[in-house]
Amino acid sequence: MISILMYVLAAGLGLLIAGLLSRAPELQPLRLSQLILAPLAMVAAIHFLPAPGGRYTMGDLGNFINYLGVAGFLALLLAPNIAHYCGVALTGFVDPHDWKPSEEGIELRPVQRLIDREAHAEALLLLDTLLKEHKPTYEALLLKTRLLYHFENTPEALDTLLRMLPLSQSTGQRLAIMDGLMVIEGPCRQALNPPGPGTRRVQIQHELLLVPVGATDTTVHAEIPPGVYEVESVLGEKQRWLRLVGQEWGNFEMCWEAVQQTARRPEIAPAPSHPFLNRIARLHQIIGHALAGRPDLEGQAEAKKLLREANDFIRQQQWGQALPLLQKASACDPHCYEIAYRLIEATRRCEDEETVTRTLRRVLGQSNWSENEEIMLQG
């Protein structure tokens, strides 16, 4: 007779195995379903395992067959993880990585604690030291920009914002950079010279956000992928711009230059590459999204449609008409940063302070935003 303690130990072992095998960032979409199903499979395996010794009956044979079925299910459950770690081990053996301390992530919590104590000078000094010892990250440079702006060091804050462009990995991050550039409006020596005549070809190595030339905000924006573009130089109010030939879409010339000299950061390859393992991974994602309450594809499509309609009203400065559309879009896809950002912006323009606070609290709690996204949502 199997004791309750054995079941508890089996469930704990399953939880430990699932937790260890799903630690890699590439396997995070599988983590939730595996943490639930692996302990259940281990408990079932213990339950059906025939007792050692004694005479075996037909019932024991049935239990053994059930045990084999549970073991096969557990093997399929963890197959993507095992394939990932085997691939990583083989790659490391064939092409070993020589990691250096400078390539480790930057720990920003000590800097943030100094900022919380209003020790801004010590925080900036510590952050500069960390950036000298490690490769810069978007989050670290964003924190440095805020500290430099606090000390009114506009030129260096401008340079730091431009260094963030090649490190940005989402439209939300690029919107944050453009908003910062338009707020800082740092001096640009090229703006004193007239734009050069004619057009030229510019090759960029990273995505770039475009807005109408001379725009003072990023309400209306577009995005272009890496490639070669025909551009022409024009003068804005304080900066020189480069715009696409024959169009009004452009950006500061210094932004185009910032993404010309940098190499595109390598994408992380997905863990399972075999079609069969891909299907298993997709089932994990479906289960995980259902348990976590993620929006389905229809909800995301509806949210995008509502966002497009809301943007039409925003371009006409009709924020009151855009607000209900953004509220519906946020309900359909609560994890979309752009929708959340526009919703809070519209609420600030149309509602009282109490409603803004309530909406901001709800939006911050409806998804796992990054630290940078939370800062931008809070304004």
C-alpha positions in Angstrom: 0.0 0.0 0.0 1.5 3.4 -1.1 1.4 6.0 1.7 0.3 9.6 1.3 4.0 10.6 2.0 5.0 8.8 -1.2 2.4 10.7 -3.2 3.6 14.0 -1.8 7.3 13.1 -2.5 6.4 12.1 -6.1 4.5 15.4 -6.6 7.4 17.3 -5.2 9.9 15.5 -7.4 7.7 16.2 -10.5 7.5 19.9 -9.6 11.3 20.0 -9.1 12.0 18.3 -12.4 9.6 20.6 -14.3 11.1 23.7 -12.6 14.7 22.8 -13.4 14.0 21.8 -17.0 12.0 24.9 -17.8 14.4 27.5 -16.4 15.8 28.6 -19.8 14.1 31.8 -21.2 13.3 30.0 -24.4 11.2 27.5 -22.5 9.2 30.0 -20.4 6.0 29.5 -22.6 6.0 25.8 -21.5 6.7 26.4 -17.8 3.2 26.9 -16.4 1.6 23.8 -18.0 4.6 21.6 -17.1 4.6 22.8 -13.5 1.0 21.5 -13.3 1.1 18.4 -15.4 4.5 17.0 -14.4 3.6 16.5 -10.6 0.2 15.0 -11.6 2.0 12.5 -13.9 4.5 11.6 -11.2 1.7 10.9 -8.8 -0.1 8.8 -11.3 3.1 6.9 -12.1 3.5 6.0 -8.4 -0.1 5.0 -8.1 0.1 2.6 -11.0 3.6 1.2 -10.3 3.2 -2.5 -9.3 4.2 -3.3 -5.8 7.6 -5.2 -5.6 7.6 -8.9 -4.5 4.8 -11.3 -4.2 2.6 -12.9 -6.9 1.5 -10.7 -9.8 -2.1 -10.8 -11.0 -4.0 -9.6 -14.1 -4.7 -6.4 -12.2 -1.0 -5.8 -11.7 -0.5 -6.3 -15.5 -3.2 -3.6 -16.1 -1.5 -1.2 -13.6 1.9 -1.8 -15.4 0.3 -0.9 -18.7 -1.1 2.2 -17.2 2.3 3.0 -15.7 3.9 2.7 -19.1 1.2 5.1 -20.6 1.9 7.7 -17.8 5.7 7.3 -18.3 5.2 7.9 -22.1 3.0 11.0 -21.4 5.7 12.4 -19.1 8.4 11.8 -21.7 6.3 13.7 -24.3 5.6 16.4 -21.8 9.3 17.1 -21.2 10.5 16.3 -24.7 10.9 19.9 -25.9 13.0 20.7 -22.7 15.2 17.7 -23.1 15.7 18.5 -26.8 16.6 22.1 -26.0 19.2 21.2 -23.4 20.7 18.4 -25.6 21.0 20.9 -28.4 22.6 23.5 -26.1 25.1 20.9 -24.7 26.0 19.8 -28.3 26.4 23.4 -29.4 28.6 24.2 -26.4 30.7 21.2 -27.1 31.2 22.0 -30.8 31.6 25.8 -30.3 32.3 26.5 -26.6 31.5 30.0 -25.5 34.2 32.0 -23.7 32.0 34.2 -21.5 33.5 37.2 -19.8 32.3 39.1 -16.8 31.6 42.1 -19.0 28.9 40.1 -20.8 26.9 39.4 -17.7 23.7 41.3 -17.1 23.8 44.6 -15.2 22.2 44.5 -11.7 20.2 47.7 -11.4 18.6 47.2 -8.0 21.5 48.8 -6.0 21.2 51.9 -8.3 17.4 52.0 -7.9 17.8 51.8 -4.1 20.1 54.8 -4.2 17.5 56.7 -6.3 14.8 55.8 -3.8 16.9 57.4 -1.0 17.3 60.4 -3.3 21.1 59.8 -3.5 21.1 60.7 -7.2 24.8 61.6 -7.5 25.9 58.3 -6.0 23.4 56.4 -8.2 24.8 58.0 -11.3 28.4 57.3 -10.3 27.5 53.6 -9.5 25.7 53.3 -12.8 28.6 54.7 -14.8 30.9 52.2 -13.1 28.6 49.3 -14.0 28.4 50.4 -17.6 32.2 50.5 -17.8 32.3 46.9 -16.6 29.4 45.4 -18.5 27.8 45.7 -21.9 25.1 48.4 -21.9 21.5 47.4 -21.8 18.4 49.4 -22.8 17.1 49.5 -19.2 20.5 50.7 -17.8 20.8 53.5 -20.4 17.2 54.5 -19.7 18.0 54.8 -16.0 21.1 56.8 -16.8 19.1 59.2 -19.1 16.7 59.9 -16.3 19.5 60.7 -13.9 21.3 62.9 -16.4 18.0 64.8 -17.1 17.6 65.2 -13.3 21.0 67.0 -13.3 20.0 69.0 -16.4 22.9 67.4 -18.4 21.0 67.7 -21.6 23.8 66.9 -24.2 24.9 63.7 -22.5 21.3 62.7 -21.9 20.7 63.1 -25.7 23.8 61.0 -26.5 22.5 58.3 -24.1 19.1 58.2 -25.7 20.7 57.7 -29.1 22.8 54.8 -27.8 19.5 53.2 -26.7 18.2 53.1 -30.3 20.2 50.1 -31.4 19.3 48.2 -28.2 15.6 48.7 -28.5 13.7 45.5 -29.1 10.0 46.6 -29.4 7.9 49.5 -30.7 7.1 50.5 -27.2 10.8 51.0 -26.4 11.4 53.0 -29.6 8.3 55.2 -28.7 9.9 55.9 -25.3 13.1 57.0 -26.9 11.4 59.3 -29.3 9.2 60.8 -26.6 12.5 61.4 -24.6 14.2 63.1 -27.6 11.2 65.4 -28.2 11.1 66.3 -24.5 14.9 67.0 -24.2 15.2 68.7 -27.6 19.0 68.8 -27.2 21.1 71.0 -29.4 22.2 69.5 -32.7 25.1 71.3 -34.5 23.9 70.1 -37.9 20.7 72.0 -37.5 22.6 75.3 -38.0 23.6 74.3 -41.5 21.2 74.2 -44.4 20.2 70.7 -45.6 22.2 69.3 -48.4 20.6 69.2 -51.9 19.2 66.1 -53.6 18.6 62.7 -52.2 20.9 59.9 -50.9 20.7 56.3 -50.0 20.9 55.3 -46.3 21.3 51.8 -45.0 20.1 51.1 -41.5 20.8 48.0 -39.5 18.0 48.3 -37.0 14.3 49.1 -37.0 13.5 52.8 -36.9 10.4 54.7 -35.8 9.2 57.4 -38.2 6.8 60.4 -37.5 5.6 63.2 -39.7 8.5 65.7 -40.2 8.2 68.5 -37.5 5.9 66.5 -35.3 6.0 67.3 -31.6 4.7 64.0 -30.3 4.6 60.3 -31.4 0.8 60.0 -31.6 1.0 59.2 -35.3 4.0 57.0 -36.1 5.2 54.3 -38.5 8.1 51.9 -38.4 10.5 50.7 -41.0 12.7 47.5 -40.9 16.4 47.3 -41.6 17.3 48.0 -45.2 18.4 50.6 -47.7 16.2 53.8 -48.1 16.2 56.9 -50.3 16.0 59.9 -48.1 16.2 63.7 -48.3 17.4 66.2 -45.7 15.0 68.9 -44.4 15.2 71.4 -41.5 12.8 71.1 -38.6 12.3 73.8 -35.9 15.5 72.8 -34.0 16.8 69.7 -35.6 17.8 68.4 -39.0 15.5 65.6 -40.3 15.8 62.9 -42.9 12.6 61.9 -44.5 11.7 59.2 -47.1 11.7 60.7 -50.6 8.2 61.8 -51.6 6.8 61.2 -48.1 6.3 63.1 -44.9 7.6 60.3 -42.7 11.0 60.9 -41.2 13.1 61.2 -38.1 16.0 63.2 -36.7 19.1 62.8 -38.8 21.0 61.8 -35.6 18.6 58.9 -35.1 19.3 57.6 -38.7 23.0 57.8 -37.9 22.6 56.0 -34.6 21.2 52.9 -36.4 23.6 52.9 -39.3 26.7 52.0 -37.4 25.4 49.2 -35.2 25.0 45.6 -36.0 21.6 44.0 -35.4 21.5 42.0 -32.2 21.2 38.3 -32.8 17.8 36.8 -32.2 17.4 33.9 -29.7 16.5 30.8 -31.6 13.4 29.0 -30.5 14.0 25.9 -28.4 12.3 23.1 -30.3 13.1 23.0 -34.0 11.6 19.6 -34.9 8.0 19.8 -36.3 6.7 17.2 -33.8 8.3 19.0 -30.9 6.9 22.2 -32.2 3.4 20.8 -32.0 4.0 19.7 -28.4 5.4 23.2 -27.5 2.3 24.8 -29.1 0.0 22.6 -27.0 1.9 23.8 -23.9 1.4 27.4 -25.0 -2.3 26.9 -25.5 -2.7 25.3 -22.1 -0.6 28.0 -20.4 -2.5 30.9 -22.1 -5.8 29.3 -21.1 -4.7 29.0 -17.4 -3.2 32.5 -17.4 -6.1 34.1 -19.1 -4.2 35.3 -22.2 -6.3 36.7 -25.0 -7.0 34.4 -27.9 -6.2 35.3 -31.5 -9.7 36.6 -32.2 -9.4 38.9 -29.2 -6.1 40.2 -30.3 -7.4 40.8 -33.8 -10.4 42.7 -32.5 -8.1 44.8 -30.2 -5.9 45.8 -33.2 -9.0 46.8 -35.2 -10.3 48.9 -32.3 -6.8 50.5 -31.9 -6.8 51.5 -35.6 -10.2 53.1 -35.2 -9.0 54.9 -32.1 -5.9 56.2 -33.8 -8.0 57.8 -36.5 -9.8 59.8 -33.8 -6.4 60.6 -32.1 -5.0 62.0 -35.3 -7.9 64.4 -35.3 -7.4 65.2 -31.6 -10.8 63.7 -30.8 -9.7 62.0 -27.6 -13.2 61.7 -26.2 -14.2 59.5 -29.2 -11.0 57.4 -28.9 -11.4 56.7 -25.2 -14.3 54.1 -25.3 -12.6 52.3 -28.3 -9.3 52.1 -26.3 -11.2 50.7 -23.3 -12.7 48.0 -25.4 -9.4 47.2 -27.0 -7.7 46.9 -23.6 -10.4 44.5 -22.5 -9.8 42.4 -25.6 -6.0 42.4 -25.3 -4.8 43.6 -21.8 -1.2 42.7 -22.5 -0.6 45.0 -25.5 1.6 47.9 -24.4 0.6 50.3 -27.1 -3.1 50.0 -26.3 -2.4 50.4 -22.6 -0.2 53.5 -23.3 -2.9 55.2 -25.5 -5.6 54.3 -23.0 -3.9 56.1 -20.1 -3.0 59.0 -22.4 -6.7 59.4 -23.5 -7.9 59.0 -19.9 -5.6 61.8 -18.7 -7.0 64.1 -21.4 -10.7 63.3 -20.9 -11.2 62.3 -17.2 -10.6 63.6 -13.8 -7.5 62.7 -11.6 -9.4 60.1 -9.6 -10.4 58.2 -12.8 -6.9 58.5 -14.2 -5.4 57.0 -11.0 -8.0 54.2 -11.0 -7.3 53.4 -14.7 -3.6 53.4 -14.2 -3.8 51.1 -11.2 -5.9 48.6 -13.2 -3.7 48.8 -16.3 -0.5 48.2 -14.2 -2.1 45.1 -12.7 -3.5 43.5 -15.8 -0.2 42.3 -17.3 3.4 41.6 -16.4 4.9 44.8 -17.7 8.7 45.3 -17.8 10.2 48.0 -15.4 10.6 50.4 -18.4 7.0 49.9 -19.6 5.7 50.6 -16.0 7.7 53.8 -15.8 6.4 55.0 -19.2 2.8 54.1 -18.3 3.1 56.0 -15.1 4.3 59.0 -17.1 
